[in-house]
Amino acid sequence: MKKITLAIVDDHQIVIDGLLSLLKGHPSIVVSYTTTDPVSVPKKLREEPVNILLTDVMMPGLNGAELAKAVKKEFPEIKILALSMSGQGDIVNAMIEDADIAGYVLKNIGQQELLKALEKIAAGGIYFSEEVLQEMTRASVRKKENEVTHLTEREIEIIQLIEKEYSNKQIAETLFISERTVETHRKNIFRKTQTSGVIGLIKYAYEHKLVN
């Protein structure tokens, strides 16, 4: 059986430990290395190439989308499998477009699905969890619905967080951007949606299916 070499990147060691436990004893999968530091990955890949990079999406310092893009540019032969708590369709679509990722799975994944995803990707295929495929579809629908107002995917993300009553600081921390950038986005959102306050914006968001 051909060996599948794998690198795992996640800023939480407990997640890495869980993945190692799921993969333990599988004869065709060799975990070459793991790290909680995404910035160190390109250097490590130059020293020890792998077949598949399994990377978390939301990481401080260098998020999974940026890492995937950098890895794909320097190591086009490496397959990338993204891992996240939620299958945000806009992020998935962006990672497909920017980094040609081979798959995207959720952190609630079971052993059988994880092995299936890795084996399929190693064989040249693609694998996206069912929930992720549904989110990708919803994101595409939202994008079409909002072409009239020209809302960007980032602005839609911020609207969704505003609906959850996040403060500017919490939004900035969640999206890894500055509070000033959040303020600029909010001004643009109110202008584009022709609303003057949060209540009007939330009403607009529900009417245009921007939030669930």
Helices and strands as residue ranges (DSSP letters): E 4-9, H 13-23, E 29-35, G 38-40, H 41-47, E 52-56, H 64-74, E 79-84, H 89-99, E 103-106, H 111-122, E 127-128, H 130-145, H 153-163, H 168-175, H 179-193, H 198-207
